[in-house]
Amino acid sequence: MKQIESLWQEVRDLSLGNASAVHRLDSPPAPLEFLRDFVSLNKPCLISRAATAHWPATALWRDRAHLTRALASSSVTVHLTPNGRADSLVPIDDGSSSSASSSPPPLCFASAHAQRVPFAEALDMISRSSQESNFVAYAQQQNDCFRSEYGPLARDCDGHVPWATEALGSLPEAVNLWIGNHFSETSFHKDHYENLYAVVTGEKHFLLLPPTDVHRMYIKDYPAAQYSYIKETGEFKLEVEEPIKYVPWCSVNPYPSPENLESEMAKFPMYFNGPKPFECTVKAGEILYLPSMWFHHVKQNPDDTGLTIAVNYWYDMQFDMKYAYFNFLQSIEYQPIHDYMGTEGEPEDL
């Protein structure tokens, strides 16, 4: 099955390119160009600030007073975690491990504690998020939250991306708003949407892998768990859902701590020793086209206001032959018979 590993390089040689940088456009593409050169090829691109230069949000959202005035009567949903990593894998003590055991505790897929609060309170919680506050708040509700929870801000940016809408033949299924600081991080995952991701303040750093690299993500089923936050004590409780249900999730943490780097590389050699992920930093005013089913990991840095704010537009993907090919590839169980070190000099399959 060496062909699986060859596929990772071939898709780069034939379509995506071998540089780790994402293709950059100095101006918004024409609809036909976007469809032909990026959507049809399932290839990401980064569009310059020219794409959002006409948005009032690029200036107004740096002013917290504008945000709080516009949303003075609005309640919004914030997600709380102890460390800023919602929808990610965390250890859980199920009683099976002890201090005398060398085995690491089992992992679960942990969802954040979500609560609805007045916007001014939400903004204060996000601003205060730190290791010292014992919680990290992130406005990441999704589910079309920009139109449902942040409606008064709609006039500050486009309701859709015109050239993408024409190319894709539909309006976005959902438009979401994201507000956080540098403590918030999103683990590797994929979405079944064509994603136009616009950063308004601050910047976001993406690691990207194409769908062909699915085996490098070491996707496994993990028990679902839920954080609950006790405001009176400032403590979190993490409980596995009952009855137990399992969530398939990517096992790889691309940024392990120095003390865990060696063990993580040994557990996930296809990721760490395979072709480099594509990387891009999306700065204020820029739009990333993130194609459907691409795996992505996201970190962020705020600007001098202390916030990173973004709007993303989810357009329905086409469930066509591309989707069928991906499902077939994912169904192939594959583990390398050697430590993956690239395509040259590999031993032949036994």
C-alpha positions as CSV (number, residue, x, y, z in Angstrom):
1,M,0.0,0.0,0.0
2,K,2.9,2.3,-0.6
3,Q,0.6,4.0,-3.2
4,I,-1.2,5.7,-0.3
5,E,2.0,7.6,0.6
6,S,2.7,8.3,-3.0
7,L,-0.7,9.9,-3.3
8,W,0.3,12.6,-0.8
9,Q,3.2,13.7,-3.1
10,E,1.4,13.2,-6.4
11,V,-1.5,15.6,-5.5
12,R,1.1,18.2,-4.7
13,D,3.1,17.6,-7.9
14,L,0.0,17.6,-10.2
15,S,-2.2,20.3,-8.6
16,L,-1.4,21.9,-5.3
17,G,2.3,22.7,-5.7
18,N,5.2,21.7,-3.4
19,A,5.6,25.1,-1.6
20,S,3.9,25.2,1.8
21,A,2.5,28.6,1.1
22,V,-1.1,29.1,-0.1
23,H,-1.7,30.6,-3.5
24,R,-2.2,34.4,-3.1
25,L,-4.5,36.6,-5.2
26,D,-4.0,40.4,-5.2
27,S,-7.6,41.1,-6.1
28,P,-10.9,39.1,-5.8
29,P,-11.2,36.6,-8.7
30,A,-13.8,36.6,-11.3
31,P,-16.5,34.0,-10.6
32,L,-15.3,31.8,-13.6
33,E,-11.7,32.1,-12.5
34,F,-12.6,31.1,-8.9
35,L,-14.6,28.1,-10.0
36,R,-12.1,26.9,-12.6
37,D,-8.8,27.5,-10.8
38,F,-9.8,26.8,-7.2
39,V,-13.2,25.3,-6.4
40,S,-13.0,22.6,-9.2
41,L,-9.4,21.8,-8.2
42,N,-10.3,21.8,-4.5
43,K,-7.4,24.2,-4.0
44,P,-7.2,26.9,-1.3
45,C,-6.3,30.5,-2.1
46,L,-5.8,33.7,-0.1
47,I,-7.4,36.9,-1.3
48,S,-5.9,40.3,-0.4
49,R,-7.5,43.1,1.5
50,A,-9.0,44.4,-1.7
51,A,-11.8,41.8,-1.2
52,T,-13.1,43.6,1.9
53,A,-11.8,47.2,1.4
54,H,-15.5,48.4,1.1
55,W,-16.6,46.8,4.4
56,P,-17.2,49.3,7.2
57,A,-16.3,46.5,9.6
58,T,-12.6,46.7,8.8
59,A,-12.6,50.1,10.6
60,L,-15.6,50.1,12.9
61,W,-14.9,46.7,14.6
62,R,-11.6,47.9,16.0
63,D,-13.8,50.2,18.2
64,R,-15.3,48.3,21.1
65,A,-17.7,51.1,21.7
66,H,-19.2,50.6,18.3
67,L,-19.7,46.9,18.9
68,T,-21.3,47.4,22.3
69,R,-23.6,50.1,21.1
70,A,-24.7,48.1,18.1
71,L,-25.3,45.0,20.3
72,A,-26.5,46.8,23.4
73,S,-29.8,44.8,23.4
74,S,-28.3,41.5,22.2
75,S,-27.5,38.3,24.0
76,V,-24.9,36.1,22.4
77,T,-23.4,32.6,23.1
78,V,-19.9,32.2,24.5
79,H,-18.1,29.0,24.9
80,L,-15.9,28.4,27.9
81,T,-13.0,26.0,28.4
82,P,-10.2,25.9,30.9
83,N,-7.5,26.2,28.2
84,G,-9.1,27.7,25.0
85,R,-9.3,24.3,23.2
86,A,-12.9,23.5,22.6
87,D,-14.0,20.6,20.4
88,S,-10.7,18.9,21.0
89,L,-9.1,15.9,22.6
90,V,-8.4,16.1,26.3
91,P,-7.4,13.5,29.0
92,I,-10.2,12.3,31.3
93,D,-9.7,10.4,34.5
94,D,-12.0,7.4,34.3
95,G,-10.4,5.6,37.2
96,S,-8.5,3.3,34.9
97,S,-5.1,5.0,35.5
98,S,-3.2,5.8,38.6
99,S,-0.1,7.7,39.7
100,A,1.7,4.3,39.7
101,S,0.8,3.6,36.1
102,S,3.0,4.8,33.2
103,S,0.0,4.7,30.8
104,P,-1.4,8.1,29.8
105,P,-5.0,8.7,30.7
106,P,-7.6,8.0,28.0
107,L,-8.7,10.8,25.8
108,C,-12.2,12.1,25.1
109,F,-13.7,14.6,22.7
110,A,-14.5,17.6,24.9
111,S,-17.1,20.2,23.9
112,A,-17.1,23.6,25.6
113,H,-19.6,24.9,28.2
114,A,-21.9,27.2,26.3
115,Q,-23.9,30.0,27.9
116,R,-25.9,33.0,26.6
117,V,-25.0,36.4,28.1
118,P,-25.5,40.0,27.1
119,F,-22.9,41.0,24.5
120,A,-21.1,43.5,26.7
121,E,-20.6,40.7,29.3
122,A,-19.4,38.3,26.6
123,L,-16.8,40.8,25.3
124,D,-15.6,41.4,28.9
125,M,-15.2,37.6,29.4
126,I,-13.3,37.2,26.2
127,S,-11.0,40.1,27.1
128,R,-10.3,38.7,30.6
129,S,-9.6,35.2,29.3
130,S,-6.2,34.1,30.4
131,Q,-4.4,31.4,32.5
132,E,-5.0,33.6,35.6
133,S,-8.8,33.9,35.0
134,N,-9.1,30.0,35.0
135,F,-11.2,30.1,31.9
136,V,-11.0,31.1,28.2
137,A,-14.1,32.5,26.5
138,Y,-14.6,32.3,22.8
139,A,-17.6,33.4,20.7
140,Q,-17.7,30.5,18.3
141,Q,-21.4,29.5,18.2
142,Q,-21.5,28.8,14.4
143,N,-25.0,27.6,13.3
144,D,-25.5,30.9,11.3
145,C,-24.8,32.9,14.5
146,F,-23.9,36.1,12.6
147,R,-27.4,36.4,11.2
148,S,-29.2,35.1,14.3
149,E,-27.2,36.6,17.2
150,Y,-25.3,39.5,15.7
151,G,-27.9,40.9,13.3
152,P,-27.3,44.6,14.2
153,L,-23.7,44.2,12.8
154,A,-24.9,42.9,9.4
155,R,-24.7,46.3,7.7
156,D,-20.9,46.4,8.5
157,C,-20.0,43.7,6.0
158,D,-21.4,41.8,3.0
159,G,-24.1,39.3,3.6
160,H,-22.4,37.0,1.1
161,V,-19.3,37.0,-1.1
162,P,-20.6,38.0,-4.5
163,W,-18.0,36.3,-6.7
164,A,-18.2,33.1,-4.6
165,T,-22.0,33.1,-4.7
166,E,-22.0,33.4,-8.5
167,A,-19.4,30.7,-8.9
168,L,-21.0,28.3,-6.5
169,G,-24.5,29.0,-7.6
170,S,-26.1,29.6,-4.2
171,L,-26.1,31.9,-1.3
172,P,-24.2,30.8,1.9
173,E,-25.9,28.2,4.0
174,A,-24.6,29.9,7.2
175,V,-22.6,33.0,8.1
176,N,-20.7,32.9,11.4
177,L,-18.9,35.4,13.6
178,W,-15.9,34.5,15.7
179,I,-14.5,36.7,18.6
180,G,-11.5,35.5,20.7
181,N,-8.0,36.2,21.8
182,H,-4.7,34.3,21.5
183,F,-5.7,31.6,24.0
184,S,-8.4,30.2,21.7
185,E,-7.2,27.4,19.4
186,T,-9.0,25.0,17.0
187,S,-7.8,21.5,16.6
188,F,-7.5,19.7,13.3
189,H,-10.8,18.9,11.7
190,K,-12.7,19.2,8.3
191,D,-16.0,20.7,7.3
192,H,-18.4,19.7,4.5
193,Y,-18.6,23.3,3.3
194,E,-16.9,25.6,0.8
195,N,-15.6,28.1,3.3
196,L,-14.8,31.8,2.7
197,Y,-13.1,32.9,5.9
198,A,-12.6,36.7,6.3
199,V,-10.5,38.1,9.2
200,V,-11.7,41.5,10.3
201,T,-9.3,42.3,13.2
202,G,-6.2,40.5,14.3
203,E,-4.9,37.5,12.4
204,K,-5.4,33.8,12.1
205,H,-2.8,31.1,11.3
206,F,-4.0,28.1,9.5
207,L,-2.3,24.7,9.0
208,L,-3.9,22.9,6.0
209,L,-3.9,19.4,4.7
210,P,-5.8,18.2,1.6
211,P,-8.4,15.4,1.8
212,T,-5.9,13.0,0.2
213,D,-3.9,13.1,3.4
214,V,-6.7,11.7,5.6
215,H,-4.6,8.8,6.9
216,R,-2.0,11.3,8.3
217,M,-4.7,12.6,10.6
218,Y,-5.0,9.3,12.5
219,I,-8.8,9.7,12.9
220,K,-10.2,7.6,15.7
221,D,-13.5,7.4,17.6
222,Y,-13.4,9.1,21.0
223,P,-16.1,9.2,23.7
224,A,-17.9,12.6,23.7
225,A,-17.7,14.7,26.8
226,Q,-19.0,18.0,28.0
227,Y,-17.4,20.8,30.1
228,S,-19.7,22.4,32.6
229,Y,-18.5,25.6,34.4
230,I,-19.4,26.5,38.0
231,K,-19.2,30.2,38.2
232,E,-19.3,30.3,42.0
233,T,-16.1,28.3,42.3
234,G,-14.5,29.1,39.0
235,E,-14.0,25.4,38.3
236,F,-14.8,23.2,35.4
237,K,-16.2,19.7,35.4
238,L,-15.7,17.3,32.5
239,E,-18.1,14.5,32.1
240,V,-18.4,11.8,29.5
241,E,-21.9,11.8,28.0
242,E,-24.3,9.1,29.0
243,P,-25.2,7.0,27.1
244,I,-21.7,6.9,25.6
245,K,-21.5,8.2,22.1
246,Y,-18.3,8.4,20.0
247,V,-17.0,11.2,17.8
248,P,-14.5,10.5,15.0
249,W,-11.7,13.1,15.4
250,C,-8.2,13.8,14.3
251,S,-5.6,12.6,16.8
252,V,-2.7,14.8,15.8
253,N,-1.6,17.9,17.7
254,P,0.7,19.7,15.4
255,Y,2.2,21.7,18.2
256,P,3.2,19.3,20.9
257,S,5.1,20.6,24.0
258,P,8.9,20.0,23.8
259,E,8.7,17.3,26.4
260,N,6.1,15.4,24.3
261,L,7.6,16.0,20.9
262,E,9.5,12.8,20.6
263,S,6.6,10.6,21.7
264,E,4.1,12.4,19.5
265,M,6.4,12.0,16.5
266,A,6.6,8.3,17.3
267,K,2.8,7.9,17.5
268,F,2.0,9.9,14.4
269,P,5.0,9.4,11.9
270,M,2.8,9.9,8.8
271,Y,2.0,13.4,9.9
272,F,5.3,14.6,11.3
273,N,7.5,12.9,8.6
274,G,5.2,13.4,5.6
275,P,4.9,16.4,3.3
276,K,4.7,19.7,5.1
277,P,1.2,21.1,5.7
278,F,0.2,24.1,3.8
279,E,0.4,27.2,6.0
280,C,-1.0,30.7,5.8
281,T,-1.6,33.7,8.1
282,V,-4.8,35.5,7.3
283,K,-4.4,39.1,8.2
284,A,-7.1,41.7,8.8
285,G,-9.1,42.3,5.6
286,E,-8.0,39.2,3.9
287,I,-10.2,36.2,2.9
288,L,-9.1,32.6,2.8
289,Y,-10.9,30.2,0.5
290,L,-10.8,26.9,2.5
291,P,-12.1,24.1,0.2
292,S,-14.5,21.5,1.5
293,M,-13.1,18.5,3.4
294,W,-9.6,20.1,3.9
295,F,-8.2,19.5,7.3
296,H,-7.4,22.6,9.2
297,H,-5.9,23.7,12.5
298,V,-6.3,27.3,13.6
299,K,-4.5,29.6,16.0
300,Q,-4.9,33.4,16.3
301,N,-3.3,36.6,17.4
302,P,-5.3,39.7,18.4
303,D,-4.5,43.2,17.3
304,D,-3.8,46.1,19.7
305,T,-7.5,46.0,20.8
306,G,-6.9,42.5,22.3
307,L,-9.4,40.8,19.9
308,T,-9.4,38.6,16.8
309,I,-12.7,38.9,15.0
310,A,-13.6,37.0,11.8
311,V,-16.7,36.3,9.7
312,N,-16.9,33.1,7.7
313,Y,-19.4,32.1,5.0
314,W,-20.3,28.4,4.6
315,Y,-21.5,27.4,1.2
316,D,-22.9,24.0,0.6
317,M,-20.4,21.7,-1.1
318,Q,-21.3,19.4,-4.0
319,F,-21.7,15.8,-2.9
320,D,-20.4,14.5,-6.1
321,M,-17.7,12.1,-7.4
322,K,-15.0,14.0,-5.3
323,Y,-17.0,13.1,-2.2
324,A,-17.3,9.5,-3.2
325,Y,-13.6,9.3,-3.9
326,F,-12.8,10.7,-0.4
327,N,-15.1,8.2,1.3
328,F,-13.5,5.4,-0.6
329,L,-10.0,6.6,0.4
330,Q,-11.0,7.0,4.0
331,S,-12.4,3.5,4.1
332,I,-9.0,2.0,3.4
333,E,-7.4,0.9,6.6
334,Y,-3.7,1.9,6.4
335,Q,-0.8,1.8,8.7
336,P,2.8,2.1,7.3
337,I,4.9,-1.0,7.7
338,H,7.9,1.3,8.3
339,D,8.4,4.7,9.8
340,Y,7.3,7.1,7.0
341,M,10.3,9.2,5.9
342,G,9.2,10.4,2.5
343,T,8.8,8.8,-0.9
344,E,12.5,8.3,-1.7
345,G,14.4,5.3,-0.4
346,E,11.4,3.6,1.0
347,P,11.5,-0.2,1.3
348,E,9.3,-2.1,-1.0
349,D,6.0,-3.5,0.2
350,L,6.3,-7.0,1.6
